[in-house]
């Protein structure tokens, strides 16, 4: 079983990852950065590993509705936008 030191590091990781969450949905590469599908995947995966359900656990803090609204049009058209600003916009066709 993990000790208090490991739990403190997990809580720090959860807090840091949640700071990357963008109000419009998804996660950016850092605080106040625009969401990116790869950063969102990595952030949710990390929270799945170190997080837990309940207050402060990270799982319940993921804004699932905003993520769905951000990425569902891409899912429906089989394209994913990697970024939202200027030259960072790329599309990947998923057959």
Beta strands, then each sheet from edge to edge (+ up, - down):
strand 1: 79-81
strand 2: 91-93
sheet 1: 1+ 2-
end
